[in-house]
Amino acid sequence: MATAASSNSERVGDLLMKEGLVTREQVQKALDEQRQNGTRVGYNLVKLGFIQENDLVRTLARQYKMPAVDLSKFEVDAKIVKLVPADLATKNLVLPLKRDGRTLTVAMADPTNLGVIEDLKFITRYDIFPVLAGEFTLRNVIEKNFESSDVQMSQLLSEIEGLESEDLEVVEDKEEEMSATALAAAVDDAPVVKLINAILTDAVKRGASDIHFECFEHDLRVRYRIDGALQEVMRPPKKMQPALISRFKIMSALNIAERRVPQDGRIKLKMGKKVIDYRVSTLPTLFGEKVVLRILDKGNLTLDLEKFGIEPRAEKELMEAVMNPYGMVLVTGPTGSGKTTTLYSCISKVNSVDTNIMTAEDPVEYNLYGVNQVLVRNEIGMTFAAALKAFLRQDPNIIMVGEIRDLETGGIAIKAALTGHLVLSTLHTNSAAETVTRLLDMGLEPFNVSSALNLVLAQRLLRRICGNCKAPYKPTAEEFEAAKVTTETTLRDLRFTEEAVANMVARAPKDAAPYLEKVTVDTRVMDMPFFKGKGCDTCNGTGLKGRQGAYEVMFMTPSLRKLILQNVGAAEIKDAAIEGGMLTLRMDGLIKVWKGITTLEQVVRETGA
């Protein structure tokens, strides 16, 4: 690497000499300065007063065949600056200047450094447009802007950097030798405590659902999951790694001396007037333990299904199934799709003083008043099946099982549903129809499944379009192709009924209503309204903010029960349900697209074929 850098420096020097801007002696002095301090030749030439920075930048811009910027005449936006972490900007001499849609213009001292450009693209989630800037001015501007952009974090990081290196400098091999006593002392250092507290409170303020603390060979990374997408927020100094991890462990009552196996714990913090729970999980990785915290903020728990975006008919059928005194209601979908929240919403509708509600959960995510919640602990034999057996001796009216994972749990749940109890549970399948075949594949008898099931609900979470920068747009041919739509495809071809179209038009938001006035089942999909976020400060340039549910509700009709008894496949069950008026996940998602709630890209990504 040193040879390459030296070679590049000599080329810059030769270029400037050919232009007659510097002499050989001046280049030699700049090279001597480089060997001594590690700084670039161009920077040294400007620093030593041998060349004007503007002349240097113009020459390099011609060499690199790219635009240049004079930062002395450019007013930097503090909001744009915050898109790049301070340590990355300082280390690599990069400065975000302006944002135009999905493109971020970044000033760089070395625009040929493709690795840094890729890092910037990964961190900011923007397309990067590099422009050349003079290194001397760039250093000053970076120092000035990142010093003032966030005074509190700057002070915190300066305290962190002020730590004695021998206190926390631990190489990977020595980490195992660090005693629990030494770690316990390190975690009480003020900068460690302040940084952890800042991360925990900041994540809640930003509406994050998870915090990821990750260890790599040369640095650490902190990311938040906001609206289902991970975003990098900072890179703490590597030397703080042992103390930070141990601080998380002590707060969640885990063993700080054990670093070879995964551990799970919980942190409960009071922020102002509300209490926030964090579910903590540690996992040994190659360069240290990864810590993930799931944020459980009861203040953000919404139990109103209508606010989730469920369609009128689907909500009516779900409530009818839940109000039934016996039978089974299953909610299915991938991890993080909101299944537990939907079940809690159902429970809240039937939670009264004359009802005994019991739940078996792994883990218990939210405490619900009036509900008897049991934590499943497989290591001591308290499995879902064991909890279910115990529930049946506790005179329950309603039972919620976190998940049906095996034949034993499924069998007991079916038995409970057939003997006068309402059973709510979840399953991991892709659609409502596949849930039925999954139960049969477990070994449950078709006649039991047919008799016990009241309703199956499949769901996904779609990212909402930012309300601040939403605008109509026309999808490209590639987007329509991905959605399996041709130029002649109509709503009828997608199996929409007149009832579904009428409900969509009647419940359309004000901004989408004018586009939907004349829509019928024979309207072509390509003539329907589509919306997208342009990107603004509110949504951090993504065009998306918040999430919305997409639902597939299969209410058990006599014809569907008959098909289950015949042990038919998922495709036949799905076809029969659609004929009966069920909206599939894709159909429900498209309705939300045309209402201006989400994008076509989101629906295709989350609902599959």
C-alpha positions in Angstrom: 0.0 0.0 0.0 2.8 2.4 0.9 4.4 1.9 -2.6 1.1 2.6 -4.3 0.6 5.7 -2.3 4.1 6.9 -3.0 3.7 6.2 -6.7 0.4 8.2 -6.8 2.0 11.1 -4.9 4.9 11.2 -7.4 2.4 11.3 -10.2 0.6 14.3 -8.7 4.0 16.0 -8.2 5.0 15.2 -11.8 1.7 16.5 -13.1 2.0 19.8 -11.2 5.6 20.2 -12.4 4.5 19.7 -16.0 1.9 22.4 -15.5 4.7 24.7 -14.2 2.9 25.2 -10.9 5.7 23.8 -8.6 9.4 23.0 -8.8 11.1 19.7 -8.3 12.6 21.0 -5.0 9.2 21.9 -3.7 7.8 18.5 -4.6 10.7 16.9 -2.8 10.0 18.9 0.3 6.4 17.8 0.1 7.5 14.2 -0.2 9.7 14.5 2.8 6.7 15.9 4.8 4.6 13.0 3.6 7.2 10.4 4.8 7.4 12.2 8.2 3.6 12.8 8.8 1.8 10.5 6.4 0.0 13.5 4.8 -0.6 13.7 1.0 1.8 15.6 -1.3 -0.9 18.0 -2.6 -1.9 18.9 1.0 1.7 19.5 1.9 2.3 21.7 -1.1 -0.6 23.9 -0.1 0.4 23.8 3.5 3.9 24.9 2.7 2.6 27.7 0.6 4.1 26.4 -2.7 0.8 26.4 -4.6 -2.7 27.9 -4.4 -5.3 25.2 -3.5 -7.6 26.3 -6.3 -4.8 25.7 -8.8 -4.2 22.3 -7.3 -7.9 21.3 -7.4 -8.4 22.5 -11.0 -5.4 20.4 -12.1 -6.5 17.3 -10.3 -10.1 17.7 -11.6 -8.7 17.6 -15.2 -6.6 14.6 -14.3 -9.5 12.7 -12.7 -12.0 14.0 -15.3 -14.6 14.9 -12.7 -16.2 18.1 -11.2 -14.6 20.0 -8.4 -16.0 22.3 -5.7 -14.6 25.3 -3.9 -15.7 24.7 -0.3 -14.7 28.2 0.8 -17.7 29.5 -1.2 -20.0 26.6 -0.3 -22.5 26.8 2.6 -22.7 23.4 4.2 -26.2 22.2 5.5 -25.9 20.8 9.1 -28.8 18.3 8.4 -26.9 16.9 5.4 -23.7 16.7 7.3 -25.4 14.3 9.9 -26.0 11.7 7.2 -22.3 10.6 7.5 -20.8 9.5 10.9 -18.1 12.0 12.1 -15.4 9.3 12.4 -15.9 8.2 8.8 -15.8 11.7 7.5 -12.7 12.6 9.5 -10.8 9.4 8.7 -11.5 9.4 5.0 -11.9 13.1 4.4 -15.4 13.1 3.0 -18.2 15.7 3.4 -21.8 15.4 2.3 -22.8 18.6 0.5 -26.3 18.3 -0.9 -29.1 15.8 -1.5 -31.1 15.5 -4.7 -33.7 12.8 -4.6 -31.8 9.5 -4.1 -28.4 11.1 -5.0 -26.0 12.5 -2.3 -23.2 14.8 -3.5 -20.1 14.2 -1.4 -16.9 16.2 -1.4 -13.8 14.0 -1.3 -10.0 14.5 -1.2 -9.5 11.3 -3.0 -12.5 10.5 -5.3 -10.8 7.4 -6.7 -11.2 5.6 -3.3 -14.1 3.3 -4.4 -14.1 1.5 -1.1 -15.1 4.7 0.8 -17.8 5.4 -1.9 -19.3 1.9 -1.3 -19.2 2.5 2.5 -21.0 5.8 2.1 -23.6 4.2 -0.1 -24.1 1.4 2.4 -24.4 3.8 5.4 -26.5 6.5 3.9 -28.6 4.3 1.5 -28.1 7.0 -1.2 -26.4 6.9 -4.6 -23.1 8.7 -4.1 -22.0 11.4 -6.6 -18.3 12.3 -5.7 -16.8 15.7 -6.3 -13.2 16.8 -5.8 -12.3 19.2 -3.0 -9.1 20.7 -1.8 -7.8 18.6 1.1 -6.5 21.6 3.1 -9.9 23.4 3.1 -11.8 20.1 3.4 -10.0 19.2 6.6 -10.9 22.5 8.1 -14.6 22.4 7.0 -15.0 18.8 8.3 -13.5 19.8 11.6 -15.7 22.8 11.9 -19.0 21.2 10.9 -18.7 17.9 12.8 -17.6 19.8 15.8 -20.8 22.0 15.8 -23.3 19.6 14.3 -24.0 17.7 17.5 -22.4 19.3 20.5 -23.7 16.8 23.0 -22.4 13.8 21.1 -19.1 15.6 20.4 -18.5 16.2 24.1 -19.4 12.5 24.8 -17.0 11.2 22.1 -14.3 13.6 23.4 -14.7 12.1 26.8 -14.5 8.6 25.3 -11.3 9.5 23.4 -9.9 10.9 26.6 -9.8 7.5 28.3 -6.4 6.1 29.0 -5.8 3.5 26.3 -4.4 0.9 28.8 -7.8 1.0 30.6 -9.7 -0.4 27.7 -7.3 -1.5 25.0 -7.9 -5.2 24.7 -6.9 -7.3 21.8 -9.0 -10.3 20.8 -6.7 -13.0 22.3 -6.5 -11.1 25.6 -10.2 -10.5 25.9 -10.8 -14.0 27.3 -8.2 -13.3 30.0 -9.9 -10.1 31.2 -11.3 -10.8 34.6 -14.9 -10.2 35.6 -13.7 -7.8 38.3 -11.8 -5.7 35.7 -14.8 -5.6 33.4 -17.2 -4.7 36.2 -14.9 -1.7 37.0 -14.6 -0.7 33.3 -18.4 -0.6 32.8 -18.8 2.0 35.5 -16.7 4.6 33.6 -18.8 7.7 32.9 -18.3 7.7 29.1 -19.4 4.1 28.8 -22.5 4.7 30.9 -23.3 7.9 29.0 -22.9 6.3 25.6 -25.1 3.3 26.5 -27.8 5.5 27.9 -27.6 7.8 24.9 -28.1 4.8 22.5 -31.0 3.4 24.5 -32.9 6.7 24.7 -32.1 7.8 21.2 -33.4 4.5 19.7 -36.7 5.0 21.5 -37.1 8.6 20.3 -36.4 7.5 16.7 -39.1 4.8 17.0 -36.6 1.9 16.5 -37.8 -1.6 17.1 -34.3 -3.1 17.6 -30.7 -2.0 18.4 -27.8 -4.0 16.8 -24.4 -3.6 18.5 -21.9 -5.4 16.2 -18.2 -6.2 16.6 -15.8 -6.3 13.6 -12.0 -6.7 13.3 -11.2 -3.0 13.5 -14.3 -1.2 14.5 -17.8 -1.4 16.1 -21.1 -0.6 14.6 -24.4 0.5 16.1 -27.6 0.1 13.9 -31.3 0.7 14.6 -34.1 -1.1 12.8 -36.6 1.6 12.0 -39.8 0.7 10.1 -38.3 -2.7 9.3 -35.1 -1.4 7.8 -31.6 -1.3 9.5 -29.9 2.1 9.6 -26.3 2.7 10.9 -26.2 5.4 13.5 -22.6 5.4 14.9 -19.3 3.7 15.2 -18.0 3.8 18.8 -14.2 3.5 19.3 -13.0 -0.1 19.1 -11.2 0.1 22.4 -14.6 0.5 24.2 -15.8 -2.9 23.1 -15.3 -5.0 26.3 -16.7 -2.4 28.5 -19.8 -1.7 26.3 -20.7 -5.3 26.0 -20.2 -5.9 29.7 -22.4 -2.9 30.5 -25.2 -4.3 28.4 -24.7 -7.7 30.3 -24.7 -6.1 33.8 -27.9 -4.1 33.0 -29.7 -7.2 31.8 -28.4 -9.5 34.7 -26.2 -11.7 32.4 -22.9 -13.3 33.2 -20.1 -10.9 32.1 -17.4 -13.6 32.4 -19.2 -16.0 30.0 -18.4 -15.0 26.4 -18.5 -18.4 24.7 -22.3 -19.1 24.6 -25.4 -17.0 23.7 -27.3 -15.4 26.6 -30.7 -13.8 26.9 -31.8 -11.2 29.4 -34.0 -8.1 29.9 -33.6 -4.5 30.8 -36.3 -2.3 32.2 -35.7 1.5 32.1 -37.9 4.4 33.2 -37.8 7.3 30.7 -39.7 10.2 32.0 -43.2 8.9 32.8 -43.0 5.7 30.8 -41.3 2.4 31.3 -39.5 0.8 28.4 -38.5 -2.9 28.2 -35.5 -4.1 26.2 -35.1 -7.8 25.4 -31.4 -8.5 25.2 -29.7 -11.3 23.3 -25.9 -11.8 23.1 -24.2 -14.0 20.5 -20.5 -14.9 20.2 -19.0 -13.9 16.8 -15.5 -13.9 15.4 -14.4 -10.6 16.8 -16.6 -10.3 19.9 -20.1 -10.7 21.1 -23.0 -9.2 19.0 -25.7 -7.7 21.2 -29.2 -7.2 19.9 -31.9 -5.4 21.9 -35.6 -5.6 21.0 -37.4 -2.5 22.2 -40.8 -3.1 23.8 -42.4 0.2 24.2 -46.0 -0.3 25.5 -46.7 3.4 24.7 -46.4 2.5 21.0 -48.6 -0.5 21.3 -51.6 0.1 19.1 -54.5 -2.3 19.6 -56.9 -0.8 17.1 -57.1 -3.1 14.1 -58.7 -0.4 11.9 -55.5 1.8 12.3 -53.4 -1.2 11.1 -55.2 -0.9 7.8 -57.4 -4.0 7.8 -60.3 -3.9 5.3 -63.9 -3.7 6.6 -65.0 -7.2 5.6 -61.8 -8.8 6.9 -62.1 -7.0 10.2 -65.8 -8.0 10.5 -64.9 -11.7 9.9 -62.0 -11.6 12.3 -64.1 -10.1 15.1 -66.9 -12.6 14.5 -64.3 -15.5 14.8 -62.8 -14.0 18.0 -66.2 -13.4 19.6 -67.1 -17.0 19.1 -66.9 -18.8 22.5 -65.0 -21.8 21.1 -62.8 -22.7 18.1 -59.4 -21.7 16.8 -58.1 -18.5 15.3 -54.6 -18.7 13.7 -52.4 -15.8 12.7 -49.5 -16.6 10.3 -46.6 -14.7 8.8 -42.8 -14.3 9.0 -40.9 -13.1 12.1 -41.5 -9.4 12.7 -44.7 -9.2 10.7 -46.8 -8.1 13.7 -48.5 -11.5 14.5 -48.3 -11.0 18.3 -49.7 -7.5 18.1 -52.7 -8.7 16.1 -53.3 -11.4 18.7 -53.0 -8.8 21.5 -55.6 -6.7 19.6 -58.0 -9.6 19.5 -57.5 -10.3 23.2 -58.1 -6.7 24.1 -61.6 -7.0 22.3 -62.6 -9.9 24.6 -60.8 -8.9 27.8 -63.5 -8.4 30.5 -64.0 -9.2 34.2 -66.1 -12.3 33.4 -63.5 -13.9 31.1 -60.5 -16.0 32.1 -57.7 -15.4 29.5 -54.5 -17.3 29.7 -51.4 -17.0 27.4 -48.2 -19.0 26.9 -45.6 -16.8 25.3 -41.9 -17.0 24.4 -41.1 -14.4 25.4 -43.9 -12.3 27.0 -43.6 -9.1 24.9 -46.1 -6.8 26.7 -47.8 -7.0 30.0 -51.6 -6.9 29.5 -53.8 -6.1 32.5 -56.4 -8.8 33.3 -54.6 -11.4 31.3 -52.7 -14.3 32.9 -49.4 -14.5 31.0 -47.0 -17.4 31.3 -43.4 -17.4 30.1 -42.4 -20.6 28.2 -39.0 -21.9 29.4 -38.0 -25.0 27.5 -34.9 -25.6 29.5 -36.9 -26.5 32.6 -39.7 -28.4 30.7 -42.1 -25.5 30.6 -42.9 -25.9 26.9 -46.0 -24.7 25.0 -47.5 -28.1 25.3 -46.9 -28.3 29.0 -48.4 -24.8 29.5 -51.4 -25.8 27.5 -52.0 -28.9 29.6 -51.8 -26.8 32.7 -54.2 -24.2 31.3 -56.9 -26.7 30.7 -57.0 -27.3 34.5 -57.2 -23.6 35.2 -60.8 -23.1 34.0 -59.9 -20.9 31.0 -62.3 -19.2 28.6 -59.7 -18.0 26.1 -56.2 -19.5 25.5 -53.4 -17.9 23.5 -50.4 -20.1 22.5 -47.4 -18.2 21.3 -46.8 -20.6 18.5 -47.9 -24.1 17.3 -44.5 -25.8 16.5 -45.2 -29.5 16.8 -47.9 -32.2 16.7 -48.2 -32.3 20.5 -48.9 -28.6 20.9 -51.2 -28.6 17.9 -53.1 -31.7 19.2 -53.7 -30.1 22.6 -54.8 -26.8 21.0 -57.3 -28.5 18.7 -58.6 -30.5 21.6 -59.1 -27.3 23.6 -60.8 -25.6 20.7 -63.2 -28.5 20.3 -64.1 -28.7 24.0 -65.5 -25.2 24.5 -62.5 -22.9 24.6 -61.4 -20.2 22.2 -57.8 -20.8 21.2 -55.6 -18.1 19.5 -52.1 -19.0 18.2 -49.5 -18.3 15.4 -47.9 -20.4 12.8 -45.0 -19.8 10.3 -46.5 -20.2 6.8 -46.7 -18.0 3.7 -50.5 -17.8 3.3 -53.8 -18.6 5.0 -54.4 -21.6 2.7 -51.0 -23.1 3.4 -51.7 -22.9 7.1 -54.3 -25.6 6.8 -52.0 -28.0 4.9 -49.3 -27.3 7.4 -51.5 -28.4 10.2 -52.4 -31.6 8.3 -48.7 -32.2 7.5 -48.0 -32.1 11.3 -50.2 -35.1 11.6 -53.5 -33.6 12.8 -56.6 -35.2 11.5 -58.6 -33.4 8.7 -61.9 -33.8 10.6 -60.4 -32.2 13.7 -58.9 -29.2 11.8 -62.1 -28.7 9.8 -64.2 -28.6 13.0 -61.9 -26.5 15.1 -60.8 -23.8 12.8 -62.8 -20.5 12.8 -60.4 -18.3 10.8 -56.9 -18.0 9.5 -55.2 -14.6 9.1 -52.0 -14.2 7.1 -50.2 -10.8 7.4 -47.2 -8.7 6.3 -45.9 -5.3 7.2 -45.5 -2.8 4.4 -43.6 0.5 4.7 -45.8 3.5 4.3 -45.1 6.4 1.8 -43.9 9.5 3.6 -46.9 11.9 3.8 -44.6 14.9 3.6 -43.2 14.1 0.1 -45.8 11.8 -1.5 -46.5 12.4 -5.1 -48.2 10.5 -8.0 -45.9 8.6 -10.4 -46.1 6.0 -13.2 -44.3 2.7 -12.5 -41.8 1.5 -15.1 -42.4 -1.5 -17.4 -40.0 -3.5 -15.2 -42.0 -2.7 -12.1 -45.2 -3.9 -13.7 -43.5 -7.0 -15.0 -42.2 -7.8 -11.4 -45.8 -7.5 -10.3 -46.9 -9.9 -13.1 -49.1 -7.2 -14.8 -49.4 -6.8 -18.5 -50.8 -3.8 -20.5 -54.2 -5.4 -20.6 -54.5 -6.8 -17.1 -57.7 -5.6 -15.4 -58.8 -5.7 -11.7 -61.2 -8.5 -12.7 -58.2 -10.5 -14.0 -56.6 -10.1 -10.6 -59.8 -11.6 -9.1 -61.1 -8.4 -7.5 -64.8 -8.5 -6.8 -67.2 -5.5 -7.2 -67.6 -5.4 -3.4 -63.8 -5.1 -2.9 -63.5 -2.3 -5.5 -66.5 -0.5 -4.0 -65.0 -0.6 -0.5 -61.7 0.6 -1.8 -63.3 3.6 -3.5 -65.5 4.4 -0.4 -62.6 4.3 2.0 -59.9 6.0 -0.1 -58.0 8.9 1.5 -58.7 12.4 0.3 -55.6 12.7 -1.8 -56.3 9.4 -3.7 -60.1 9.7 -3.9 -60.1 11.8 -7.1 -58.0 9.1 -8.9 -60.4 6.3 -7.9 -63.8 7.9 -8.6 -64.4 6.0 -11.9 -62.6 2.8 -11.1 -64.5 -0.5 -11.7 -63.4 -4.1 -11.9 -62.8 -3.7 -15.6 -60.3 -0.8 -15.1 -56.8 -1.7 -16.3 -54.1 -1.9 -13.6 -51.9 0.3 -15.7 -54.5 3.1 -15.5 -54.8 2.9 -11.7 -53.1 5.6 -9.5 -49.6 4.9 -8.1 -47.7 7.1 -5.6 -44.2 7.3 -4.3 -42.2 9.5 -1.8 -39.6 11.8 -3.4 -37.4 11.8 -0.3 -37.3 14.6 2.3 -35.9 15.4 5.7 -38.9 13.9 7.4 -38.2 10.4 6.0 -34.4 10.9 5.8 -34.6 10.9 2.0 -36.1 7.3 1.8 -39.6 8.4 0.7 -40.9 5.9 3.3 -42.0 6.5 6.9 -44.0 4.2 9.2 -45.6 0.8 8.5 -48.9 -0.6 7.5 -50.4 -4.1 7.7 -51.5 -6.2 4.7 -54.0 -8.9 5.6 -55.3 -12.1 4.1 -58.3 -13.3 6.1 -59.8 -16.7 5.4 -63.0 -17.2 7.3 -64.1 -20.9 7.5 -67.2 -21.4 5.5 -69.1 -24.7 5.1 -67.5 -25.1 1.6 -64.0 -24.6 2.9 -64.6 -27.1 5.8 -65.7 -29.6 3.2 -62.5 -29.2 1.2 -60.4 -29.6 4.3 -62.2 -32.9 5.1 -61.3 -34.0 1.5 -57.6 -33.2 2.3 -57.2 -31.1 -0.8 -54.1 -29.0 -1.6 -53.5 -25.3 -0.6 -54.2 -24.1 -4.1 -57.7 -25.5 -4.2 -58.5 -24.0 -0.7 -57.1 -20.6 -1.8 -59.2 -20.6 -5.0 -62.4 -21.4 -3.1 -61.6 -18.7 -0.5 -61.1 -16.1 -3.2 -64.4 -17.2 -4.8 -66.0 -16.5 -1.5 -64.6 -13.0 -1.4 -61.3 -13.3 0.4 -58.6 -10.7 -0.5 -55.2 -12.3 -0.8 -52.1 -10.6 0.6 -51.2 -9.3 -2.9 -54.7 -8.0 -3.5 -54.9 -6.3 -0.1 -51.4 -4.8 -0.8 -52.5 -3.5 -4.2 -55.5 -1.8 -2.6 -53.1 0.1 -0.3 -51.0 1.0 -3.3 -53.9 2.6 -5.1 -55.0 4.3 -1.9 -51.6 6.0 -1.8 -50.5 4.2 1.4 -47.6 2.2 0.1 -45.6 1.5 -3.1 -45.9 -1.2 -5.7 -42.3 -2.2 -5.0 -43.1 -2.8 -1.3 -46.1 -5.0 -2.1 -44.1 -7.1 -4.6 -41.2 -7.5 -2.2 -43.4 -8.4 0.8 -46.2 -10.5 -0.7 -44.2 -12.6 -3.3 -45.8 -14.1 -6.4 
